[in-house]
């Protein structure tokens, strides 16, 4: 695509990509990483980034070859086939829906703790009410885009920059005296990876980037390295300041703020409020964008009721797909509201999607469709996918949520098989 006034410059694309990756994971992970790996929870990000890097190289190369709307679906369908495209898109949709459900639940926890009249209300009921509220907002045409995107980016940036500044003055190396095992660090990987995913979002709008064939790979890699560095530094600093109190901190930024500004607790509360405002903004943004993945699956005739599922209202919102996405989010929260199993489910589904894209990259290299990717990179990426899938899968299985989660995934697959049969009968 030639550079035009209506396109996205590489620098803006990098900011968009960073904004997509840095989300709630950065703010909700500190306690969980500290529980698992103590002071060295930050190594989860380092090891996670190394494992994800070959996966990103593969997907970035595919994005360079196909700078078109559709992303993972297009890559898998082009080099493997229609079913691969469906499985990749469906797994990705499910994984992102789990992420959206988790974001809403974290916000509800924050909201309920301060709304005393809701103390006796079941948290799932509040989750459902909030998901319904934001779904209706979206159907009504309210969206997070344009200049308001910069507003929510600023909400995220403020507590991050404040944490870095606080660490400059209060960082204590004595908090890092404990030694942890490599097994504990590896056990933290799904949680760390949860906060490192999101780079693939830019693939869906690759056709809008100036000279995408030249720039999109650089955009993805630059964004990822910046986010990996920010996440690693953030986790290191927040443990260096709070120490082992971080393990039991339900709202880490609040604990950090209260410790730093003990004489002025309003500052800590304000920073914490900014975090959760950005989380609810992240939920709304994800809810808005992810429903289009289901729309794409239906539009490509993978699910029964294409005409129904692809309905778009006068605000250009695929409201049926949005309704189904919201229903799935409620179902997910009815399974569990525990942060760690939800993160593991999200990572498991997304890694499954990436695995198919990595196989697509292998076929692209084998067919000599690209010379920009060494042959060993997809193989190394596939090993990374298998390793991460194994850890996340084990965590999901041992948390007792595997059966309903598998049922959810298989429901989409069965619907796709039924659609293929219906299509075959009609053609016959």
C-alpha positions in Angstrom: 0.0 0.0 0.0 1.4 3.4 -0.9 1.7 6.0 1.7 -1.4 8.1 1.8 -2.9 10.7 4.0 -5.6 8.2 5.1 -3.1 5.4 6.1 -1.4 4.8 9.4 2.2 5.8 9.7 4.7 3.3 11.1 5.2 5.3 14.2 1.5 5.6 14.9 1.1 1.8 14.2 3.8 1.1 16.8 1.8 3.2 19.4 -1.4 1.4 18.5 0.3 -2.0 18.8 1.9 -1.1 22.2 -1.5 0.1 23.3 -3.0 -3.2 22.3 -0.4 -5.3 24.1 -0.1 -3.2 27.3 -3.4 -3.8 29.1 -4.8 -5.2 32.3 -2.2 -8.0 32.4 0.5 -5.6 33.4 -1.5 -4.3 36.4 -3.1 -7.6 37.6 -0.1 -9.8 37.2 2.3 -8.5 39.9 0.7 -10.4 42.8 0.3 -13.7 40.8 3.8 -13.6 39.6 5.1 -12.9 43.1 3.1 -15.8 44.5 4.6 -18.2 42.0 8.2 -16.9 41.5 8.7 -14.5 44.4 11.0 -11.6 43.7 12.0 -13.1 40.3 8.5 -13.0 38.8 10.0 -10.6 36.2 11.9 -13.5 34.7 8.6 -14.9 33.6 8.4 -11.9 31.2 12.0 -12.5 30.0 11.6 -16.2 29.4 8.1 -15.6 27.9 9.4 -13.0 25.5 12.2 -15.4 24.3 9.6 -18.2 23.8 7.2 -15.9 21.9 9.9 -14.3 19.7 10.0 -17.0 17.1 6.2 -17.1 17.0 6.2 -13.4 16.4 8.8 -13.6 13.7 6.6 -16.1 11.9 3.4 -14.1 12.2 5.2 -10.9 11.3 6.6 -12.5 8.1 3.1 -13.7 7.2 1.7 -10.2 7.9 4.4 -8.8 5.6 3.4 -11.3 2.8 -0.3 -10.6 3.3 -0.9 -7.0 4.6 -4.7 -7.5 4.4 -7.6 -7.4 6.8 -8.2 -10.8 8.4 -4.9 -11.6 10.0 -4.5 -15.1 11.4 -7.6 -16.4 9.5 -6.1 -15.4 6.2 -2.7 -16.8 6.9 -4.0 -20.2 8.0 -6.5 -20.4 5.2 -4.0 -19.4 2.5 -1.3 -21.9 3.3 -3.2 -24.8 5.0 -6.9 -24.7 4.1 -10.4 -23.5 5.1 -10.5 -25.7 8.2 -7.2 -24.4 9.5 -8.5 -20.9 8.9 -11.6 -21.6 11.0 -9.8 -23.3 13.8 -7.3 -20.5 14.1 -9.9 -17.8 14.1 -12.3 -19.6 16.4 -9.5 -20.4 19.0 -8.4 -16.8 18.8 -12.0 -15.5 19.3 -12.5 -17.8 22.3 -9.2 -16.8 23.8 -9.9 -13.1 23.5 -13.4 -13.5 24.9 -11.9 -15.1 28.0 -9.6 -12.1 28.3 -12.5 -9.7 28.0 -14.4 -11.6 30.7 -11.4 -11.4 33.0 -11.0 -7.7 32.5 -14.7 -7.1 33.3 -14.5 -9.2 36.4 -11.4 -7.4 37.7 -13.2 -4.1 37.3 -16.3 -5.5 39.0 -14.2 -6.5 42.0 -12.8 -3.0 42.2 -16.3 -1.5 41.8 -18.0 -3.7 44.3 -15.3 -3.1 47.0 -16.2 0.6 46.9 -20.0 0.4 46.3 -21.1 -0.7 49.7 -24.7 -1.2 48.7 -23.5 -4.0 46.4 -21.5 -5.9 49.1 -24.2 -8.7 49.5 -24.8 -8.9 45.7 -23.4 -12.0 44.0 -20.3 -10.9 42.0 -21.4 -12.9 39.0 -24.7 -11.0 38.9 -22.8 -7.7 38.8 -20.5 -9.2 36.1 -23.6 -10.0 34.0 -25.2 -6.6 34.5 -21.9 -4.8 33.5 -21.3 -6.9 30.4 -25.0 -6.3 29.4 -24.6 -2.6 30.0 -21.4 -2.2 27.8 -22.9 -4.5 25.2 -25.9 -2.2 24.9 -23.6 0.8 24.7 -21.8 -0.7 21.8 -25.0 -1.7 20.0 -26.1 1.9 20.5 -23.1 3.1 18.6 -20.8 4.1 21.5 -17.3 3.1 20.7 -13.7 3.7 21.9 -11.8 5.0 19.0 -10.3 8.2 17.6 -9.0 10.7 20.2 -10.5 8.8 23.2 -8.0 6.0 22.4 -5.2 8.4 23.4 -7.2 9.2 26.6 -7.2 5.6 27.7 -3.6 5.2 26.7 -2.8 8.1 29.0 -4.7 6.4 31.8 -2.4 3.4 31.4 0.7 5.4 31.1 0.2 7.5 34.3 0.5 4.6 36.8 3.3 3.0 34.8 5.4 6.1 34.8 4.6 6.8 38.5 5.8 3.3 39.3 9.1 3.9 37.5 9.5 7.2 39.3 8.8 5.7 42.7 11.2 2.9 42.1 14.0 5.4 41.4 13.7 6.5 45.0 12.4 3.5 47.0 13.8 0.5 45.2 15.3 -2.0 47.8 17.7 -4.7 46.5 17.2 -6.6 49.8 13.8 -7.7 48.5 15.7 -10.0 46.0 17.7 -12.1 48.4 15.5 -15.2 48.1 16.5 -17.8 45.5 13.8 -19.4 43.3 13.9 -22.4 41.0 13.7 -22.5 37.3 10.5 -24.6 37.7 8.8 -21.8 39.6 9.7 -19.3 36.9 8.5 -21.7 34.2 5.2 -22.1 36.1 4.6 -18.4 35.8 4.9 -18.4 32.0 1.2 -18.5 31.1 0.5 -15.5 33.4 3.5 -13.6 31.9 2.6 -14.6 28.3 -1.0 -13.3 28.9 0.4 -9.8 29.3 2.7 -10.1 26.2 0.0 -11.1 23.7 -1.8 -8.5 21.6 0.8 -7.9 18.9 -1.3 -9.8 16.4 -4.0 -7.1 16.5 -2.0 -5.0 14.1 -2.2 -7.8 11.6 -5.9 -7.2 11.2 -5.3 -3.7 10.0 -2.1 -4.4 8.1 -3.6 -3.1 4.9 -3.9 0.4 6.5 -0.2 0.8 7.3 1.9 3.0 5.0 4.0 0.7 2.8 2.9 -2.3 4.8 5.2 -4.9 3.1 8.2 -2.9 4.2 7.0 -1.6 7.6 4.6 -4.0 9.3 7.2 -6.5 10.4 9.3 -3.7 11.9 6.1 -2.3 13.6 5.3 -5.7 15.3 8.8 -6.5 16.4 9.5 -3.0 17.7 6.3 -2.9 19.7 6.9 -6.3 21.2 10.4 -5.5 22.4 9.3 -2.2 24.0 6.4 -3.9 25.8 8.5 -6.8 27.0 11.0 -4.3 28.4 8.3 -2.3 30.1 6.6 -5.3 31.6 9.9 -6.7 32.9 10.9 -3.4 34.4 7.5 -2.8 36.0 7.4 -6.2 37.7 11.0 -5.7 39.0 10.3 -2.3 40.4 7.0 -3.0 42.0 8.5 -5.9 43.9 11.6 -3.9 44.7 9.4 -1.3 46.4 6.7 -3.4 48.0 8.6 -6.5 48.7 6.7 -9.6 49.9 3.6 -7.6 50.7 3.0 -7.8 47.0 2.0 -11.4 47.2 -1.2 -10.6 49.1 -1.9 -7.3 47.3 -5.3 -7.5 45.5 -4.6 -4.0 44.0 -0.8 -3.7 43.7 -0.9 0.0 42.5 -3.0 1.0 45.5 -0.5 -0.7 47.9 2.4 1.0 46.1 0.7 4.4 46.3 -0.3 4.0 49.9 3.3 3.0 50.9 4.8 5.9 48.9 2.3 8.6 49.8 1.3 7.5 53.3 0.5 11.1 54.3 -1.6 11.7 51.2 -3.6 8.5 50.4 -5.6 10.3 47.7 -2.7 10.0 45.3 -2.5 6.2 45.8 -6.3 6.0 45.3 -6.1 8.2 42.2 -3.4 6.1 40.6 -5.3 2.9 41.4 -8.5 4.5 39.9 -6.6 5.2 36.7 -5.6 1.6 36.5 -9.1 0.3 36.7 -10.5 3.0 34.4 -8.0 1.8 31.8 -9.1 -1.8 32.5 -12.7 -1.1 31.8 -11.7 0.8 28.7 -9.7 -2.2 27.6 -12.7 -4.5 28.2 -14.9 -2.3 26.0 -12.3 -2.0 23.3 -11.8 -5.8 23.3 -15.5 -6.5 23.3 -15.9 -4.1 20.4 -13.1 -5.6 18.2 -13.4 -9.3 19.0 -17.0 -9.7 17.9 -15.7 -9.0 14.4 -13.7 -12.2 14.6 -16.9 -14.1 15.0 -18.4 -12.1 12.2 -15.5 -13.0 9.9 -15.9 -16.7 10.7 -19.6 -16.5 9.9 -19.1 -14.3 6.8 -16.8 -17.0 5.4 -19.6 -19.5 5.7 -18.1 -21.6 8.6 -21.1 -21.4 10.9 -24.8 -22.1 10.3 -27.0 -19.0 10.1 -24.6 -16.8 8.2 -27.2 -14.2 7.3 -28.2 -14.0 11.0 -24.7 -13.9 12.5 -23.4 -11.3 10.1 -26.2 -8.8 10.8 -24.9 -5.3 11.2 -27.0 -2.4 12.6 -27.0 1.2 11.3 -24.1 1.9 13.7 -22.1 -0.7 11.8 -22.0 -3.0 14.8 -22.4 -6.8 14.2 -24.8 -7.0 17.1 -25.7 -10.6 16.8 -22.0 -11.6 17.0 -21.6 -9.1 19.9 -24.6 -10.7 21.7 -23.1 -14.2 21.3 -19.6 -12.9 22.4 -21.2 -11.4 25.5 -23.1 -14.6 26.3 -19.9 -16.6 26.0 -18.1 -14.2 28.4 -20.9 -14.7 30.9 -20.6 -18.5 30.5 -16.8 -18.3 31.1 -17.3 -16.3 34.3 -19.9 -18.9 35.4 -17.2 -21.5 35.2 -14.7 -19.6 37.3 -13.9 -16.0 38.3 -10.4 -17.0 39.5 -7.8 -14.9 37.7 -5.1 -17.5 37.1 -7.4 -20.2 35.5 -8.9 -17.5 33.3 -5.5 -16.3 32.2 -4.5 -19.9 31.5 -7.6 -20.5 29.4 -7.0 -17.4 27.4 -3.4 -18.2 26.7 -4.2 -21.9 25.9 -6.7 -20.8 23.2 -4.5 -18.1 21.7 -1.5 -20.3 21.6 -3.6 -22.9 19.8 -4.4 -20.2 17.2 -0.8 -19.1 16.9 0.3 -22.8 16.4 -1.8 -23.1 13.3 -0.4 -19.8 12.0 3.1 -21.1 12.7 2.4 -24.2 10.6 1.2 -21.8 7.9 4.5 -20.0 8.1 6.3 -23.3 7.7 4.4 -24.1 4.5 5.1 -20.5 3.3 8.8 -21.1 3.7 8.6 -24.6 2.2 6.8 -23.2 -0.9 9.4 -20.4 -1.1 6.6 -17.9 -0.8 9.1 -16.0 1.4 12.8 -15.7 1.7 12.7 -13.4 4.7 12.3 -16.3 7.2 14.9 -19.0 7.9 13.5 -22.5 7.7 14.3 -23.3 11.3 12.3 -20.4 12.7 8.8 -22.0 12.2 10.2 -25.2 13.7 11.5 -23.3 16.7 8.2 -21.4 17.0 6.3 -24.7 16.9 8.4 -26.0 19.8 7.6 -22.8 21.7 3.9 -23.2 21.0 4.0 -26.8 22.2 5.8 -25.9 25.4 3.5 -23.0 26.2 0.4 -25.0 25.2 1.5 -27.9 27.5 2.0 -25.6 30.5 -1.2 -23.7 30.0 -3.1 -26.9 29.3 -1.8 -28.6 32.4 -2.8 -25.5 34.5 -6.3 -25.5 33.0 -6.7 -29.3 33.6 -5.5 -29.1 37.2 -7.7 -26.1 38.0 -10.9 -28.1 37.3 -12.2 -25.9 34.4 -11.0 -28.0 31.5 -14.3 -29.9 30.7 -16.6 -26.8 30.3 -13.9 -25.0 28.4 -13.4 -27.9 26.0 -17.2 -28.2 25.6 -17.2 -24.5 24.6 -14.5 -24.9 22.1 -16.0 -28.1 20.6 -19.4 -26.5 20.3 -18.0 -24.1 17.7 -16.3 -26.9 15.9 -19.4 -29.0 15.9 -21.4 -26.0 14.5 -18.7 -25.7 11.8 -19.0 -29.4 10.9 -22.8 -29.0 10.7 -22.4 -26.1 8.4 -20.0 -28.0 6.1 -22.5 -30.8 6.0 -25.4 -28.4 5.2 -23.4 -26.8 2.4 -22.5 -30.2 1.0 -26.1 -31.3 1.0 -27.2 -28.0 -0.8 -24.5 -28.5 -3.4 -25.4 -32.1 -3.8 
